[in-house]
């Protein structure tokens, strides 16, 4: 909702990133097989990176350069073209 400005005066990517990070870091406390909260948060952060709405520096501490490459290297930047906003 923050990313697209739904229900708020205007879009706020920084606030969206805050909540995506919270899911990626703390989501394990609440997730289960049906609701993989941490992976959802990480994928949303990756999507924002692909769309160039954020930089890799903004995603710390979720990703270090090494963990970024390990987790998303298999997706490759070419796949960013397949992600719609």
Residue pairs with C-beta under 8 A, 6 or more apart in sequence:
1 7
1 8
1 16
2 8
2 11
2 12
2 13
2 15
2 16
2 19
3 11
3 12
3 13
3 16
3 48
3 53
4 11
5 11
5 12
13 48
13 53
13 54
16 44
16 48
17 45
17 48
17 54
17 58
17 59
20 41
20 44
20 45
20 48
21 41
21 45
21 59
21 62
22 41
23 37
23 38
23 40
23 41
23 44
24 38
24 41
24 42
24 45
24 62
25 38
25 41
25 61
25 62
27 37
27 38
27 40
27 41
28 37
28 38
30 37
31 37
31 38
41 62
42 62
42 71
45 54
45 59
45 62
45 63
46 72
46 75
47 83
48 54
49 55
49 56
49 59
49 80
50 77
50 79
50 80
50 83
51 80
51 83
51 85
56 63
56 65
56 68
59 68
63 71
